[in-house]
Amino acid sequence: MSAPVVTVEGVTKLYRRMAPGFRLRTLKSALLSRSLVHDLEPQEVIPAVRDVSFAVGRGEALGLVGGNGSGKSTLLKLVAGILEPTAGRVAVDGRISALIELGAGFHPEISGRENVYINGAVLGLSRAQVTKRFDEIVAFSGLEEFIDEPVKSYSSGMYVRLGFAVAVHTDPDVLLVDEVLAVGDEAFAHRCLRRIEEMLNNGRTLLLVSHSLTLVEEVCDRVVWLDKGRARLEGEPRRVLDAYREAVAEAEGQAHREAKDEARLDEDPNRWGSGAARLVSCQLRVGGEERYRLSPGESADLEMEVEAEEPLDDFVFGIAIRTPRGEDVWGTNTELEGFRPRRLDGSSRVRVHCPELRLAPGEYEVDLAVHARDGAPYDYRRRALAFTVSAPTRVVGVYAPEHRWEFEGEVEWDAGDGPPGS
């Protein structure tokens, strides 16, 4: 790694949660006591970030991943200088441009044009410099028709487009990007990624926070996995992200194993139905053992335990696999495949066997259902379970057919090129 541009050494950030009786003083009592608060001791100290260290070099992209509340955004704000660490040291060599919170730094009552000048000034540009780059900023944002409208009339996507356009046109040495890019549309996201690649090639540094592990893997050179404020693992993206995916999948599996289905169906927003038949439990089995991480083409069984309170002669079992964004991957049910129901009573086990589950690497969610033939649900469970498919090579899409490359004529490859084992 080149000389560090961003250095984080033993950084800790603590927040204090006050006792329930905590309240502000009146102005009169504050003047008399020279304090705006009552003298009550903090009830609890909450560590948002705990003893985190890393360094990022010039031209390098570092990704920060982890669950909600793991400290990712807090750490980004510490690097940006928005927050001060409770302990440790943060050093940045160069100009910072941060896109951390949606609409941060925008005044809603004034136009996009005026906000560009204000944001440019905050980021260290003179008015003449902003004027010189103004047309390019607006063109990048795609907001030519709305640039003179008050920002309060902008959609969330428009906020992101304008904020990112300003941020990347201030020639920052370090660009900090939080999850806000997920708000933009697909075309703008591709434009942002191209711009980020250009900046990295020109020696700029990127810190990226995102729940999109695919995006992190594509963009970043290294990844830090944060867990409850601590750095649990740091290293090459595939190794760290696979470890993170496996931990998430194992936690999901444990949650499903321990889940209790005693609550009424209508109390869970991801579950609904009359309850005439209930999905008591569900599992993913790979090679005969319960597992939620597999490779493309492995044999897998999706199992569900069903319980009918009274005998039913009208029932259908269904399954659907989706991406976390809700894109359909595959689905079927017993009605579509020609099964005609006769009787369902008491406890039963239903298994869908896939000899080769040829899904591309990524995260997947499974919906399960038991319903009447007319579609009336007895028990429909969205996100009944989740699993991860991982592989040493990346592919595009969700389908990973068995294949091989063949070449004829004057085609040569360097030794060691090609897929693993070739």
N, C-alpha and C positions, 0 to 999 in steps of 0.2 A: 504494500500500500504506500502511496505517496505521503508527503508530509500532511498531518491531519489538518483539515479545515474546521472540523467540528470535534471538540473533545469534551466528553462527559466523564467525570471522575467521581465515583462514590456518591452520586447524587441521591439525596433523599428529600421528599416533599411531604410535609405533614400538614393536615388540616385539623382544626379543633372543633369538635361538636359540643355546643354549650348545653348545660343542664336545662331541663324543661322549664324551670322558673326564670330563665334568663330573659331580660328585656332591656330596652333602651331607657335611659333616664329622661325626664322632662328637661326642656332647655334650661329652666331655672335651676334645677338641681345639678345639671351638668356644669353650669357656670360656677356654682358654689363649690362643687367637688373637683372641678377641672377634669371631668371624665364624662363621656356620653353613655357609659355602661355601668351596670351594677357590678359590684365586686364579687361575682360568683365564680367559682373555679370551674374550668372545663370538665365536663363529665367524661369525655373520651377523646383520645388522640387518634385520628384516622390517617394511616400512611397511604398516600396515593402512589408514591414511588419510593422504593427502598433500595439504597445502595447499588445503583445502576451505573455501570461504566461501559463506554465504548468510544471508538474514534472513527471518523469518516474522512477519507482522503479526497483530494481534488479529482473530479470526474467520476466519482463513485456514487452509487445509489444504494441507500440503506432502507430496508423495509422494517416497519414495526407492526407486529401482529399480536393478537391475543383477544380474549373475550371482552365483553363490555365490563368496564370497571377495572381493567388490568393496568391502567396507567399510561396508555399510548398517547392520548391527547394531552394529558398533563405534561408528559415528557417533551412533546413537541412545543408546548407553550414555554417550558423552561429553556429550551434551546432558542426560541424566538425572543426571549427576554420579557415576555408578558408576565411570567411568574418568576419569583426568586426562589432558589432552592433553600430548604431548611438546613441542609448540610451538603458538603461536596462542592464541586466546581464545574461550571460550564464555560467553555471558551469557544468563540467563533471567529475565524480569521476571514473577514470580508463582509460584504453587504448581504443582509438577509431579506428575502421576500417571502411572506407567509400567507398561505390560503388555508386558514384553520377553521374559521367559523363562517357559516353562510351569512353573507351580507355584512360581515364585520368591517367597520370603517366607512360604510355608506350612510349618507344622510337621506332618509326616505323622502323628505319634502322637496329636495332639489333634483335637478335633472341628472341623467347619466353623464352628460358632457361635463357638468360641474364636478361630479363625483370623480371622474377620471383625473381631473386636475388636482383635486384634494388628495386622492389616494397617491398620485404620483409624487406630490410634495411630501407626504408622510413617508414614502419609501425613498426619499432623498433626491428626487429630480427637481430641477428648476422649472419654472413655467415655460421657458423657451424649449427645454428638452422635452417636456410633455407635448408642447405644440408640434414639435418636429416629428414625434412618434404617434400623434393622435390618430391620424387616418389609419395607420397600421393596426393600432389597438382596436379601433372600432371594427375594422374589416375582420380581424381575427375573431372578435366576439360575435360577428354576424348581426349586430343590433343597429345597423344604420337607420332603420325606420323608427327606432324607439329611443335614440340617443338623447333627444331633447325632451323626452317625457320624464315626469317625476319617477324616481326609483321605487317609490311605494307602489307603483302600478306594475312593477316587474314580477314575473313568476320566479319561483325558486331556481329554475334552470337558467333564466336570464341573469339572475344575481351571480351565479357561478360563472357564466360565460364572460361577463364584464370583469368580475374580480380576477379570474385567471388571466384574462387578456392583459390587464394592467400589471399583474404580478410578473409575468414572463417577459414583459417589455421594459423592465427597469434594470436590465442587465445584472441580476443578482448573482452573487457568488454562491449563495446557498438558497435553495428553494425548499420550503416546507409545505407539504400538501397533506391535508387531512381528508376524511371520507367524503368531503363535499363534492368531489368529482363524480360520485355515483349519482348525483342529482341531474347532471347534464344528459343530453340526448346522445345516441350512439355516434352520430357523425362528429359532434363536437368532442366527444371522448377520444376518438381516433386522432383528431387534430391536436388535442392536448398531448397525447402520447408521442406524436411525431415531434412536437416542439420540445418535449422533455428529452427525447433522444438527441436532438440537435444540441441542447444545452449540455448534456453529459459529454457528447463528443467534443464540445468546446471547453471542457474542463470545469464545468459547473458541478455543484454537489447537490444531491437530492436526498431528503428524508421524507418517506412516504408512509402514511398510516392508511390502511385499507383492510376491510373485511373480505375483499375479493382476493383470494389466495392466488388465483390465476394471474391477475394483474401484477401482484407482488412478484411472482415467479418470473414473469416476462420482463419486468423493468429492473428489478433490483439485483445487485451484485452480492449482497449479504443481507441476512435477515436476523432480527432480534425478536425472540418470542418472549413476551411479557406475561407473567401470571401473578395476579394479586400484587402488582407493583414491583415484582422482582424479575430480573432477566433469567428466564429458565434455560434458554439455549440460544446460542449465537453461532452463525456459520453460513455455509453455502445454502442458497435458497431451497433446493430440493430436499436436502437432509433435514433442515429445520422445519419446513412446511409439512413434510411427511410425518415427522414426529408430532407436530401440532395436530395434524389431521387424525392421527392414530389416537392421540389423547382425547380429542373431541369425540371420536367414534366410540371409544371405550366408555367414556362418560355417558354417552347416549345409550349404549347398550346396558350399562349398569342401571340407568334411570328406568329403562323399559323393564328390566328384570324386577326392580323394586316397586314399580308403579302399582298402585291400588286403584281398582276401577269401581270403588263403592259409590262415588259421587254420581248424581244424576247426569244424564248425557248433556242436557242443555246448559250445564254450568261451565262447560269447557267450550270456548269459541272454536276450537279445532275438532269438535266432536258433536254430532247431533244424530237424532233418530228417536223412534218410539220406544226402543228398548225391548221389543218383543224377542229379539235375539241380540246377544252382546258379544263383542270381541274382548275376551278376557285377557289375552296376552298375545304377543307376536314376537317372532325371532327370525334372524337371518342365520342360516347354517351353511358353512363352507367346509366341505370334506367331513361332514358329520358333526362338526363342533360349532358352537355358537360363536360367530365372528362378524365384525362389522368393518373389516378392512380386507380387500381382496385384490387380485390382479385381473386384467382383462382376460376373458375366456375361461375363468375358473367355473367349476360346477357349483351351483348355489341353490339352496332351498329356502323359500319364504314360507314360514309356518305361522298359522294363527289358531288359537284355541277359541272355540265358539260355544256359547251356552244359550240354549233356548229355554225360557221359563215354561212354555207350554208347547205341545207339538205343533209344528208348522208344515204345511204342504206347499207353500209358496215362498221360495227363497232363492237368492242368487248370491254367490260370493264373487267379489271383484277386487282387482289389484291395479295400481297405477304407480309408475316410477316417474319422478319429475326431478328437474334441477332445483336448487334452492331458489332460483328466480321464478319458478313456476312453469318452466317450459316442459311440455309433455315429452317424455322419452319413449315410454311404452305402457300399454294398458290392455287389460282383457278381463273377461268375467265368464262365469260358467254358462250363462245364457248365450253369449256370443259363440261359445264353442260347442253348443249343442246339447248341454246337459239339461235334462228335464227333471225338476224336483219332485220327490215323492214324500219324503218325511225327514224332518229335522227335530230332534228332541234331546233334551239334556245336554251333556258335554260332548263335543266333537273336536277333532283336529283336522285342519285343512292345510294341505301342503301344495305349493306350486314349485315344481322341480324344473330348473333351467340347466341342462347339461353343459352349456357354454354361455355364460353371461358376458357377452362381448361388448362391454361398455368401455368407453374411453376414460382415461384418468380424470378424476374429479369427484365432487361430492354429489350425492343423490339422496332424495327423500322418497318414502313409500307411503301411499295412501291405501288404506284397506277398507272394505265395506262388506256388509251383508244387508241385502235389501230385497224387497218384493220384485216380482217380474215387471211390474209397471213402474219401477224406480223408487217407490216409496221407501225411505231408509229405515231400517231397524237400528243400525249402528254404523255410522260413517266416521272414520277417523283419518283426518288429514295429518300428515307427518307422523304416522304411527311409529315409524323408525327411520333412521338415517344410516347411511354407510358410505365408505370411501373406496374408490378404485384408484390404485396407484401403479405406476409403471416406470421403468428407467428412461423411457422416451416419451415426448409429448406428441399428441395428435390434435387435430382440429375437429370439433363436433363432439358427438356423444357415442358414436358407433366405432368399434375397433375390430374390423374383420381380420381374420388371419390372412397374411399376404407376404409376398416377397418381391424384391426388385430384380429385374433381369435386364441385361444390357448386351447389345450387339454392336459391332463396328468399333470405331476408334474412340472408346470411352475408357478413361483410366482414372483410378482413384489412388490417393496416397495410402500407404500402409497404415492400417488401424482405423481408417474411416469406415463409416457404415454403422449399422446397429450393433449393440453389444453381442459378442459371440460370433460375429461374422468373420 
